[in-house]
Amino acid sequence: MDIFQSEEKEEKKEDNQEDGQNNPSNEDENSETNDNKDQNKEEETEANLDSDYNIDEYKLDEQLIDTDSDQINNEQIIQKKNLSNLNNEYKIFTNQYDEIIKAENLENADESVKLRKALDQQLIGFHDVITKLANKLQRQLLAKQNRAWEFDLEEGLLDSSKLPRIIMDPYNSLSFKKEKDLDFKDTVVTLLIDNSGSMRGRPITIAAICADILSRTLERCSVKVEILGFTTKNWKGGKSREFWNNKNKPKSPGRLNDLRHIIYKSADTQWRQVKNNLGLMLKEGLLKENIDGEAISWAFNRLKKRKEERKILMVISDGAPVDDSTLSVNSGDFLEKHLKKIVKFIEEKTETEILAIGIGHDVSRYYNKAIKITDVNELGDVMISQLSNLFDTKNKLN
C-alpha cells in the first residue's frame, strides 16, 4: 500500500461544559478564570521555548545540559565540565534578540496553505522515486519490529501448541517459549535543515519534500521525527549589530546576529497536524545566514531530553557556517571552530548518532559521518539510504 494513502480525519471532540457555566451569577467568575488559564498557558509555552535555548549575554551557556536535578548523575557532571571547557572560547555578544519560533507563527494560515500547495506541486515530480525508497525503508523498519519467539525452553511462557504431545505421551516434559529481544530500539530522529540564503530555490524545496516524506514514513514505523530549521532573523547583524554599535564596538564581540531557530514539527506531533508548516520553508525572505554550531547545540539539547533509547541527528546543509556580521569582527574561522567542537563532542562524548548531508559541498571536515551530493535530486535517495544503514545494526555507528 502506498505510504501516501490519505488518512481518515479525526473526529473533533467537544469540550465538556463546566458546571454552572450557564448560571449568570458565575459568568464573570468563569470569564476571569478562563482569562487566567489562557495567560498561564501562554506563559508556560514561552517558558518551554525559552528553556530550550538559554545563553548568557557574553558567553555560550551550557545549553547542552539537562538541568533536571533528578536526572543528574556522575556522567552528566563530567559532561557538564567538558561542555564548560568547550564553550569558553565561543562568545555571544547578546542573545536578547534571538528567537525559537514554531513555524506556524511565521505566517498566517492562508499563506501557510498556499505554500503547502506549492510544495505539493513540487513533490509530484519526485513522488514515484522517493516513494519507492520510502517504502523500502518502511519494510526494513517494520521487519525489525516483528515479534520473534524462542521455543522448547525449560522456562518461560507455556507453549500451548505442544500440549497435544503431553496428552499423547505424559512422560514428555512441558515446553515453554520466550520472546526474543528485538535489535530495533525505541528511536527518535531529528532532521536539522539549513535555512540559509544559499539554500534558496531547488535545494530548500527538495529538503522540505524529503523531510515531509521521511516524517510520514518513519511515523508509520513508530519512529518519532522532529524537523527543525536554523537561520538568522536579519542580514548584516540585525539588532545585535545595532546594540554592539551603541556599545562603542568592543573588539572580538563573538557571535553578532539575531538567531532564528524554527520548529517545523516536534517529535510528539503527528505529521497531519503540522503538514502545512513544511511549506513554510519556501517562505520568501526566510532564508538568511547560517550559524551551524549553535543550531546543532540546540537540536542536540532537545534530543537529549527525549526518553527514546536511540537518538539520531541528521544535518542537511550546503556548506560551512556563514554570518558576515560575525565574521567581519572576529577571526575568519570563529564559527567553524565552534561547529567542529560541538560535533566532536556529540560524536565522542554522547550516545547520539550524528550524520550530515552536504549539498554541493564536502562537510566531512566537520562530521565523521558525512555524505556529499553534487545533484540536489539525489537528496531523497541519500537521506533514506543513510537512515537505512543506521537502522541496520551491522552498520550502526559506534
Buried (B, 14 or more C-beta within 10 A) or exposed (E): EEBBEEEEEEEEEEEEEEEEEEEEEBEEEBEEEEEEEEEEEEEEEEEEBEEBBBBEEEBBBBBBBBEEEEEBEEEBEEBBEBBBEBBEEBBBBBBEBBBBBBBBEBBEEEBBEBBBEEBBEBBEEBBEEBBEBBBBBBEBBEEBEEEEEEEEEEEBEEBEEBEEEEEEEEEEEEBBBEEEEEEBEBBBBBBBBBBBBBBBEBBBBBBBBBBBBBBBBBBBBEBBBBBBBBBBBBBBBBBBBBBBEEEEEEEEBBBBBBBBBBBBBBBEBBBEEBBBBBBBBBBEEBBBBBBBBBBBBBBBBBBBEBEBEBBBBBBBBBBBBBBEBBBEBBEEEBBBBBBBBBBBBBBEBBEBBBBBBBBEBEBEEBBBBBBBBEEBEBBBBBBBBBBBBBBEEEEEBE
